[in-house]
Amino acid sequence: MDKSVPTIMNTSSDLQVRWLGSVPYAEALAIQESMFRHGTDNRLLLLEHPHVFTYGPSADLEKNLKCDPVAVGADFVSVNRGGDITYHGPGQLVGYPLLTLKGKHGADTPPDSPAYVHAVEQVVIDSLREIGLSTADRFEGYPGVWIDVHTDHPRKICAIGVRVGRGRTMHGFAINVRTDLQYMSTNIVPCGIADYPVTSVEAEGITISMKEMVDVVVQHAALAWGDGQFDRQDVAWKQMPTDLSAFSRGEGPGKPVRMLGRLARAGVEDAIELSERKPDWIRPHVSHGEEVMTLKKTLRDLSLVTVCEEAGCPNLSECWSDGTATFMVLGERCTRACGFCLIDTRKPEAPDGNEPARVAEAIKNMKLSYAVLTMVARDDLADEGMGHIAECVRAIRELDASIQIETLISDARGTESLDIILQAAPDVLNHNMETVPRLQHAVRPSAGYARSLSVLARAKRAGLTVKSGLIVGMGERDDEVFGVLADLAAIGVDIVTIGQYLRPTTNHLPVSRWVEPAMFDTYKAVGESLGIGHVESSPLTRSSYHAKESAAHAVPVKIGAR
């Protein structure tokens, strides 16, 4: 690291590093914007993007855009950063540092933005020099990092464009590792610079995997922004199309995916036999009184299903007696094939248009004060099922506007359909992360860690109270759970639930460990110390457990708000 670079970053804690895999630009932008607004820690998001052209406010598109982005299979996105038009795509390592900067002349003064850009450049320069590109350097008058700047043939290898606002940074750098350079040389004038070509690590004769490149960059970034210390979590580096459900591959219904190989690839080998006796703290004692049986009859009369019953929830009596219940709408068949879930994965039936009215009637008849609406994933529907959930919200409010409504939704595959439920404005928007980054692909192969973060970030941006949940005992480490809590706090999540995984059948992912009650207490303490308003954490906690109380106790996260 060039020691002449000013140390302008707040390095009071480890740099939080996340390798997120391939992430659509809009999803990564939603995460960035939320962490920019709500976060206070120092973090570095590393990823690749599918083909996309982005441009800043000062971009000269008439001069520098030479194609129709749609025609070349690329997205086209306006962003609030410096620089002209640039390209991101497979084989390019994109880094988004989200840092809290020190003031140039004290805490109440603006940070030294040029010094920060210099520091970003230096991280890239040092990384490239380490892998053998000894001529990597700055090129006076031109942004980014270049090769052979002191020759007649300088070449740009890394674009840099950042935003600094109120002491917080976003956007960052893009290193061409194995990038298809034709996307830049043919379709745009990269960064508005027509005089010099672009290059890549591969084009310069160096063979290196993306993971190896990430490893090098992380070390230099940690030296610059974390005093050499970092907490790193990666999503799976190897993913295969066959890991997805048939619906997620666009092939309609198919055989459920139950691949223990996914866990093995994630490094999980421990497994507790289904027949093994559970610890006393995970053995629920259920008692259904007359009141509960009466409510069951109401549900049967209206042909409705609650997750409370379907999942055999141990907290059913407690929640129903407290005026809370969870209704599963959009049918009982899911288009996903998550390794922990018992839901049927046969071809779903068409949504029942009368269901919203029946749900509202049941909630009124049951005298519920807090209702949770959950859903199966409906990748088969044009709107991902979000319109139906929104209709249920409206039907309940038309009958009784005092009833609080929580919606526990799928990720809507990251589409604009999510806006349908956001505009319906439930009192709480819940979407579960389920597990840590390393196990995402093993536990729920048709979903993704970054996508789920982006769903929560979009809900937060819409002004909703935002909730998420984790299941533990599937092979994660406690430090990884702490990392997820840090990520959720950084995007402004208000409520988190954490409970013990219980294996439904031998066809599902095994339990790797029984997490003791004291550790659940630790999860709660850590999460709330990070700024999450309320963490409901115990072996028997499920997504809707103490939902009404959690919503009442959660204080919207305002730490670092801008």
C-alpha positions in Angstrom: 0.0 0.0 0.0 1.3 3.5 -0.9 1.8 5.0 2.5 1.5 8.5 1.0 -2.2 8.0 0.6 -4.0 9.8 3.4 -5.7 7.6 6.0 -9.1 9.2 5.8 -11.3 6.3 6.6 -12.8 5.4 10.0 -11.1 2.1 10.7 -12.5 1.4 14.2 -13.9 -2.0 13.2 -13.2 -4.8 10.8 -14.0 -4.2 7.1 -17.1 -6.2 6.3 -16.5 -7.9 2.9 -19.1 -9.8 1.0 -18.6 -11.7 -2.3 -22.1 -11.7 -3.7 -21.6 -13.5 -7.0 -23.5 -12.4 -10.1 -26.0 -9.7 -9.2 -28.2 -7.6 -11.6 -27.2 -4.0 -11.4 -30.6 -2.7 -10.1 -30.5 -5.1 -7.2 -27.0 -4.2 -6.2 -27.9 -0.5 -6.5 -30.8 -0.9 -4.1 -28.5 -2.6 -1.5 -25.9 0.1 -2.0 -28.4 3.0 -1.6 -29.8 1.4 1.6 -26.3 0.8 3.1 -25.3 4.4 2.1 -28.3 5.8 3.9 -28.5 3.5 7.0 -25.1 2.0 7.5 -22.3 3.3 9.6 -19.7 0.5 9.4 -17.1 0.0 6.7 -17.9 -2.6 4.1 -16.9 -3.8 0.6 -19.4 -5.5 -1.7 -17.7 -7.5 -4.4 -19.6 -9.0 -7.3 -20.1 -9.4 -11.1 -23.0 -7.9 -13.1 -24.9 -9.3 -16.0 -24.4 -7.1 -19.1 -25.3 -3.5 -18.2 -24.3 0.1 -19.3 -24.5 2.7 -16.6 -24.0 6.5 -17.0 -23.7 9.4 -14.7 -25.4 12.8 -14.8 -22.7 14.4 -16.9 -22.5 11.6 -19.5 -22.6 12.6 -23.2 -24.8 9.8 -24.5 -25.2 11.2 -27.9 -21.5 11.0 -28.4 -20.5 8.0 -26.3 -23.3 5.5 -26.7 -22.9 3.6 -30.0 -25.6 0.9 -29.7 -29.1 0.1 -28.6 -28.5 -1.5 -25.2 -31.5 -3.8 -25.6 -30.3 -5.1 -28.9 -27.0 -6.2 -27.4 -28.7 -7.8 -24.4 -27.7 -5.2 -21.8 -29.5 -3.2 -19.2 -29.2 0.6 -19.3 -29.2 2.4 -16.0 -28.8 6.0 -14.9 -26.8 6.4 -11.7 -25.8 9.2 -9.4 -22.0 9.0 -9.6 -19.1 10.7 -11.3 -18.0 9.7 -14.8 -19.5 9.1 -18.2 -20.9 5.9 -19.6 -19.3 2.6 -18.6 -20.0 -1.1 -19.0 -20.2 -3.9 -16.4 -20.5 -7.6 -17.3 -19.4 -11.2 -16.7 -15.6 -11.5 -16.0 -15.4 -8.0 -14.5 -14.7 -7.7 -10.8 -16.9 -4.8 -9.4 -16.2 -3.4 -6.0 -18.5 -1.1 -4.0 -16.8 0.3 -0.9 -19.4 1.7 1.5 -17.3 3.6 4.0 -17.7 6.3 6.6 -15.0 8.9 6.0 -13.4 11.3 8.4 -13.8 15.0 7.8 -10.9 16.7 6.0 -10.4 19.2 8.8 -12.4 17.6 11.7 -15.6 15.7 12.3 -17.9 18.6 11.2 -16.1 19.2 7.9 -16.6 17.5 4.5 -14.3 14.5 3.8 -11.4 14.8 1.3 -13.1 13.3 -1.7 -10.0 13.5 -4.0 -8.0 11.7 -1.4 -10.6 9.0 -1.2 -10.6 8.5 -5.0 -6.8 8.3 -4.7 -7.1 5.6 -2.1 -9.5 3.5 -4.3 -7.1 3.8 -7.2 -4.2 2.7 -4.9 -6.1 -0.4 -3.7 -6.6 -1.5 -7.4 -3.0 -0.5 -8.4 -1.5 -2.5 -5.5 -3.7 -5.5 -6.4 -2.8 -5.5 -10.0 0.9 -5.1 -9.3 0.8 -8.1 -6.9 -0.6 -10.4 -9.7 2.1 -9.3 -12.1 0.9 -6.2 -13.8 3.9 -4.1 -12.7 3.0 -1.1 -14.8 -0.4 -0.6 -13.3 -0.7 3.1 -12.4 -2.6 6.4 -12.6 -2.7 8.3 -15.9 -2.6 12.0 -15.3 -5.8 13.7 -16.7 -7.7 10.4 -17.1 -9.6 8.6 -14.3 -9.3 5.0 -13.4 -6.3 2.6 -13.4 -4.1 2.1 -16.5 -1.4 -0.1 -17.9 1.8 1.2 -19.5 1.1 4.9 -18.9 4.7 5.9 -19.7 4.6 4.3 -23.2 2.9 5.2 -26.5 0.2 2.6 -25.8 -1.5 3.2 -22.5 -4.5 1.0 -21.8 -7.3 1.3 -19.3 -7.9 -1.8 -17.1 -10.1 -0.4 -14.3 -12.9 2.2 -14.3 -13.6 4.2 -11.1 -16.6 6.3 -10.3 -17.7 7.1 -6.8 -20.2 9.2 -4.9 -19.4 10.8 -1.5 -22.2 12.4 0.5 -22.3 13.4 4.1 -19.3 11.4 5.0 -20.5 8.2 3.3 -19.4 6.6 0.1 -20.9 4.4 -2.6 -20.2 3.1 -6.1 -16.6 2.2 -6.7 -14.3 0.3 -9.2 -14.6 -2.2 -12.0 -11.5 -4.3 -12.8 -11.5 -6.1 -16.2 -10.4 -9.6 -15.3 -11.7 -11.8 -18.1 -14.2 -9.3 -19.6 -15.4 -9.4 -23.1 -13.8 -6.2 -24.3 -15.9 -6.0 -27.4 -18.8 -4.9 -25.3 -16.9 -1.7 -24.6 -14.9 -1.1 -27.7 -17.9 -1.7 -30.0 -20.9 -0.4 -28.1 -19.7 2.6 -26.1 -16.8 5.0 -25.7 -15.8 3.8 -22.3 -15.9 6.6 -19.7 -16.0 9.0 -22.6 -12.3 8.4 -23.5 -11.9 7.7 -27.2 -8.2 8.2 -27.5 -7.1 5.0 -25.7 -8.2 1.4 -25.6 -9.4 -0.8 -22.8 -7.7 -4.0 -21.7 -8.1 -6.8 -19.2 -6.0 -8.9 -16.9 -6.5 -11.8 -19.3 -5.6 -9.7 -22.4 -2.4 -8.7 -20.6 -1.3 -12.3 -20.6 -2.1 -13.2 -16.9 -4.4 -16.1 -16.1 -6.2 -15.8 -12.8 -9.5 -16.9 -11.6 -12.1 -14.5 -10.3 -11.8 -16.0 -6.8 -8.0 -15.5 -6.8 -8.5 -11.9 -8.0 -11.0 -11.3 -5.2 -8.6 -12.7 -2.6 -5.9 -10.2 -3.6 -8.2 -7.2 -3.7 -9.7 -8.1 -0.3 -6.2 -8.1 1.3 -5.4 -4.6 0.0 -8.8 -3.2 0.7 -8.5 -4.4 4.3 -5.2 -2.7 4.7 -6.7 0.6 3.4 -10.0 0.5 5.2 -9.9 -1.9 8.0 -6.4 -1.8 9.6 -5.8 -5.1 7.8 -8.7 -6.8 9.6 -11.8 -8.0 7.7 -14.9 -10.2 8.1 -15.5 -11.9 4.8 -18.5 -14.0 3.7 -18.9 -15.5 0.3 -21.9 -16.9 -1.6 -21.3 -20.2 -3.4 -18.5 -20.0 -6.1 -19.9 -22.9 -8.0 -23.5 -23.1 -9.1 -25.2 -25.3 -11.6 -28.5 -24.9 -13.5 -29.6 -28.3 -12.3 -29.5 -27.0 -8.7 -32.6 -24.8 -9.5 -36.2 -26.0 -9.4 -37.7 -26.7 -12.9 -39.9 -23.5 -12.5 -36.8 -21.4 -11.8 -35.2 -22.8 -14.9 -38.3 -21.8 -16.9 -39.3 -25.4 -17.6 -42.5 -25.6 -15.6 -43.2 -28.2 -12.9 -40.6 -30.9 -12.4 -39.1 -33.2 -9.8 -38.2 -31.5 -6.4 -34.6 -30.8 -6.0 -33.1 -32.3 -2.8 -29.4 -32.3 -3.3 -27.2 -33.0 -0.3 -24.3 -32.4 -2.6 -25.1 -28.7 -2.4 -24.3 -28.8 1.3 -21.2 -30.8 0.8 -20.0 -28.2 -1.7 -20.6 -25.6 1.0 -18.4 -27.4 3.4 -21.1 -28.9 5.6 -20.6 -32.6 6.6 -22.2 -32.9 10.1 -25.7 -34.3 10.1 -28.0 -35.3 13.0 -30.2 -38.3 12.3 -33.9 -37.6 12.1 -34.5 -40.3 14.7 -32.2 -38.8 17.2 -33.9 -37.5 20.3 -34.2 -33.7 20.4 -32.9 -31.7 23.3 -35.5 -30.7 25.9 -35.5 -27.1 24.8 -36.6 -27.9 21.3 -39.4 -30.3 22.4 -42.6 -28.1 22.4 -45.5 -28.7 24.7 -48.7 -27.9 22.7 -52.1 -27.6 24.3 -55.2 -26.7 22.2 -58.1 -25.4 24.3 -61.7 -24.9 23.3 -60.9 -21.4 21.9 -58.3 -22.8 19.5 -60.7 -25.6 18.3 -63.4 -23.0 17.6 -61.0 -21.0 15.4 -60.0 -24.2 13.6 -63.7 -24.7 12.7 -64.0 -21.1 11.4 -61.0 -21.7 9.1 -62.5 -25.0 7.8 -65.8 -23.4 7.1 -64.1 -20.8 5.0 -61.8 -23.3 3.2 -58.7 -21.4 4.4 -55.2 -22.6 5.3 -52.9 -21.2 8.0 -49.2 -21.9 8.1 -49.7 -22.3 11.9 -51.5 -25.6 11.2 -49.7 -26.7 7.9 -46.3 -26.4 9.5 -47.3 -27.9 12.8 -46.1 -24.7 14.5 -45.4 -25.3 18.2 -46.6 -21.7 19.0 -50.1 -22.0 17.5 -52.0 -21.9 20.8 -50.0 -19.0 22.1 -50.4 -16.9 19.0 -54.0 -17.6 18.3 -54.9 -16.8 21.9 -53.0 -13.5 21.6 -55.0 -12.5 18.5 -52.4 -13.3 15.8 -52.5 -15.9 13.0 -50.7 -16.5 9.8 -52.6 -17.3 6.6 -51.0 -18.9 3.6 -52.6 -17.6 0.4 -52.1 -18.4 -3.3 -52.5 -22.1 -2.8 -50.5 -24.8 -1.2 -48.0 -25.6 -4.1 -44.8 -23.7 -4.5 -42.7 -23.1 -7.6 -39.4 -23.3 -5.7 -37.7 -26.3 -4.2 -35.9 -25.1 -1.0 -34.1 -27.8 0.9 -35.7 -27.1 4.3 -39.3 -26.7 3.3 -42.2 -29.2 3.3 -44.5 -27.3 0.9 -45.8 -29.2 -2.1 -43.9 -28.5 -5.4 -46.4 -29.9 -7.9 -47.8 -27.5 -10.6 -49.7 -24.8 -8.8 -53.4 -24.1 -9.4 -54.7 -20.7 -10.5 -55.2 -18.2 -7.7 -58.7 -18.2 -6.1 -60.2 -14.8 -6.8 -62.5 -15.1 -3.8 -59.7 -15.8 -1.4 -59.0 -12.2 -0.3 -62.6 -11.8 0.8 -62.6 -15.1 2.7 -59.3 -14.2 4.4 -60.7 -10.9 5.5 -63.9 -12.5 6.8 -61.9 -15.1 8.8 -59.7 -12.5 10.4 -62.8 -10.5 11.4 -64.6 -13.6 12.7 -61.5 -14.7 14.6 -61.3 -11.2 16.2 -57.7 -11.0 15.2 -55.9 -7.7 15.8 -52.7 -8.7 13.9 -52.8 -10.9 10.8 -49.8 -12.3 8.9 -50.2 -13.2 5.2 -47.6 -15.5 3.8 -47.4 -17.1 0.3 -45.9 -19.8 -1.7 -43.5 -18.6 -4.4 -45.4 -18.2 -7.6 -42.8 -17.8 -10.3 -45.5 -19.1 -12.7 -47.5 -15.9 -12.5 -46.8 -12.7 -14.4 -46.8 -10.6 -11.3 -45.2 -13.3 -9.1 -48.4 -13.3 -7.0 -47.9 -9.8 -5.6 -51.2 -8.6 -6.9 -53.1 -11.3 -5.0 -51.3 -10.4 -1.8 -52.1 -6.7 -2.3 -55.8 -7.6 -2.8 -55.8 -9.5 0.5 -54.4 -6.4 2.2 -57.0 -4.2 0.8 -59.9 -6.6 1.6 -58.8 -6.8 5.2 -58.6 -3.0 5.6 -62.0 -2.6 4.0 -63.5 -4.8 6.7 -61.5 -3.4 9.6 -58.8 -0.7 9.1 -57.6 -1.2 12.7 -56.2 -4.7 12.0 -52.4 -4.6 11.5 -51.2 -6.6 8.6 -47.8 -8.2 8.0 -46.9 -9.8 4.6 -44.3 -12.5 4.4 -43.4 -12.6 0.8 -41.2 -14.3 -1.8 -38.5 -12.3 -3.6 -40.6 -11.8 -6.7 -37.5 -12.8 -8.6 -36.3 -9.2 -8.1 -38.8 -7.9 -10.6 -40.8 -4.7 -10.6 -43.8 -6.7 -9.4 -42.5 -6.2 -5.9 -43.7 -2.6 -6.2 -47.3 -3.9 -6.2 -47.1 -5.0 -2.6 -44.9 -2.1 -1.6 -47.7 0.3 -2.8 -50.2 -1.7 -0.8 -48.2 -0.6 2.2 -48.6 -3.5 4.8 -47.8 -2.5 8.3 -44.8 -4.8 8.2 -43.1 -6.2 5.1 -41.3 -9.5 5.9 -38.9 -11.4 3.6 -36.7 -14.1 5.1 -33.0 -14.4 4.4 -33.2 -17.9 5.8 -29.5 -18.6 6.1 -26.0 -17.2 5.8 -24.3 -16.4 2.4 -22.2 -19.6 2.2 -25.3 -21.8 2.5 -27.8 -19.9 0.4 -27.3 -22.0 -2.7 -27.6 -25.2 -0.7 -30.6 -24.2 1.3 -32.6 -22.3 -1.3 -31.0 -22.6 -4.8 -33.7 -20.6 -6.6 -33.2 -17.6 -4.4 -30.1 -15.5 -3.6 -28.5 -13.6 -0.8 -28.1 -10.3 -2.7 -31.6 -10.5 -4.1 -33.1 -10.9 -0.7 -31.1 -8.0 0.6 -32.4 -5.9 -2.3 -36.0 -6.8 -1.6 -35.6 -5.6 2.0 -33.7 -2.5 0.9 -36.6 -1.6 -1.6 -39.1 -2.1 1.2 -37.1 0.2 3.5 -36.9 2.8 0.7 -40.7 2.7 0.4 -40.9 3.7 4.1 -42.2 0.4 5.5 -41.3 -1.4 8.7 -39.1 -4.2 7.4 -38.6 -7.7 8.9 -36.5 -10.7 8.0 -35.7 -14.1 9.5 -33.0 -16.8 9.8 -33.1 -20.5 10.5 -30.0 -21.8 12.3 -28.7 -25.4 12.7 -28.1 -26.1 9.0 -24.4 -25.9 9.0 -23.7 -22.2 9.6 -21.2 -20.8 12.1 -22.2 -18.3 14.8 -19.8 -15.7 13.4 -21.6 -16.0 10.0 -25.0 -15.3 11.8 -23.4 -12.2 13.3 -22.4 -11.2 9.8 -25.9 -11.5 8.4 -27.2 -9.5 11.3 -24.6 -6.8 10.5 -25.8 -6.8 6.9 -29.5 -6.5 7.9 -28.7 -3.7 10.3 -26.8 -1.9 7.5 -29.8 -1.8 5.2 -32.1 -0.6 8.0 -34.1 -3.8 8.8 -36.3 -3.2 11.9 -37.2 -6.7 13.1 -35.4 -10.1 12.8 -36.5 -13.6 13.9 -34.1 -16.4 14.5 -35.2 -20.0 15.2 -33.9 -23.6 15.2 -34.2 -25.6 12.0 -36.2 -28.9 12.3 -35.9 -31.4 9.5 -39.3 -32.2 8.1 -38.4 -35.5 6.4 -35.4 -37.6 5.4 -35.7 -36.0 1.9 -34.9 -32.6 3.3 -31.6 -31.1 4.4 -30.3 -32.5 7.7 -30.0 -30.7 11.0 -26.3 -30.0 11.5 -26.4 -28.9 15.1 -28.8 -28.0 18.0 -28.2 -24.4 18.9 -28.5 -23.9 22.6 -30.8 -21.3 24.2 -27.9 -19.2 25.4 -26.6 -18.7 21.9 -30.1 -17.5 20.8 -29.8 -14.9 23.6 -26.4 -13.9 22.2 -27.9 -13.5 18.7 -30.5 -11.2 20.1 -28.0 -9.1 22.0 -25.7 -8.8 19.0 -28.5 -7.9 16.6 -29.9 -5.2 18.8 -26.5 -3.8 19.6 -26.0 -3.3 15.8 -29.1 -1.2 15.6 -31.9 -3.7 14.7 -35.0 -2.5 16.5 -36.1 -5.9 17.8 -34.7 -9.4 17.5 -37.0 -12.3 18.4 -34.6 -15.2 19.0 -35.2 -18.6 20.6 -35.2 -22.3 19.6 -38.9 -22.4 18.8 -39.1 -18.9 17.2 -40.7 -18.9 13.8 -41.3 -16.0 11.3 -44.6 -15.0 12.8 -43.8 -15.7 16.5 -44.7 -12.7 18.7 -45.3 -10.8 15.4 -47.6 -8.2 17.0 -45.3 -7.6 20.0 -42.2 -7.5 17.7 -43.8 -4.8 15.5 -44.8 -2.8 18.6 -41.3 -3.0 20.1 -39.2 -2.4 17.0 -37.9 1.1 16.7 -37.2 2.0 13.1 -33.5 2.0 12.5 -32.2 5.6 12.3 -28.6 5.0 13.1 -26.6 6.9 10.5 -29.8 7.9 8.6 -29.3 10.6 6.0 
